[in-house]
Amino acid sequence: MRLLFNEYPEIMAGLSERSDGSMVWWNRLPVDEAVRGNRERYFRGLGISPERVVAGGLVSGVRVAVVSEKEAGEYLLNTDALLTNIPGLFLTVTASDCLPVYFYDMKMRCLGIAHAGWRGLVNGILEKVVFEFNNSFGSEAADLRIIIGPHIKSCHYEVGEDVAAQFSGQNLERRNGRIYVKLADEVESRLRALGVKHISVSPVCTYEDKRFYSARRDKSEPLKGMAAYLGAT
């Protein structure tokens, strides 16, 4: 699935689908050969050399890595967000219901991608990404263009009171005695509080749309998921 940054044709962004095979890298080296094979076939099919892809090993944490040519083709451990200003270098994180969040600053010619699971989200992964854009590239929050990719919507994202307590009340829904989180609304409110102005949200729910893996719907063991990618040509 391709995602579009309006007015920026130099950007390639998207999310793999179930038909591409599972892309979940379990943050262990060496990388599982089946996963590596799925990833390499997928990126070659997009016209992207696997040697130009940097993968982040998700741990639902808040580590942000700024990468350059020396990380090309690498799998980076314990990394939930990646940033770069190198054209032709593609960044990827995995997702299965969690939010892939794509960032682009045309003015400073830099971009980034984050895996925002609920733990990373409430612990400040997005705030760290915006800080690092400014710290590493001089980006201003108002210049960032952001896409929130396909993810599980509140129609199916039920949580307990302990998790709900960590989100803003305005981003919760209570139905029939149950609590559901509006994850994209939480992302938007956090980013706008930092001064971000340009945010678009995919309408696709990964639970509803069978093109995608869904951790909650599939309950597969081991977990299967997609690769979210972003790069500038």
Buried (B, 14 or more C-beta within 10 A) or exposed (E): BEBEBEEEEEBBBBBBBBEBBBBBBBBEEEBBEEBBEBBBEBBEEBEBBBEBBBBBBBBBBBBBBBBEEEBBBBBBBEBBBBBBBBEEBBBBBBBBBBBBBBBBBBEBBBBBBBBBBBBBBBBEBBBBBBBBBBEBBEBBBEBBBBBBBBBBBBEBBBBEEEBBEBBEEEBBBEEEEEBBBBBBBBBBBBBEEBEBEBBBBBEBBBBBBEBBBBBEBBEBEEBBBBBBBBBBE
